[in-house]
Amino acid sequence: MSEIKLAQGIFHVLPDDIENALKQEGVLIEKWNKLTPIQRNEWICWVTIVKKTETRVAHIHRLVDDIKSGKKQPCCWPGCPHRRESAKKWFSQS
C-alpha cells in the first residue's frame, strides 16, 4: 500500500517537521490536501519564518489544531513576505 502524499505550497517546500505532524492523523492529511496551494504556502511560511525553536514548535501545534478544526489559514497573518511584496513591511529585515 502506498503512502498518501502531502501537497506542497506554491513557494515553500513542506518541511519534515510539519509533514510529520500532519501525518499523525489521517483527517489532517485529508484536510491539508484540500487546502489551496496558496493556503498551504501561508501555513508553511507562518511556521518556518519564526526564529526560535520553541516558537516553531508552538506554531506546528497550533497548525495541527487549526487545520483539524477547519481553519484554512493562520489567523492575523499578513501573508507570506516571500510571495507578497506588500507583506514584507510586517517583518524585520534582520
Order of alpha helices (4+ residues) and beta strands (2+ residues): alpha-alpha-alpha-alpha
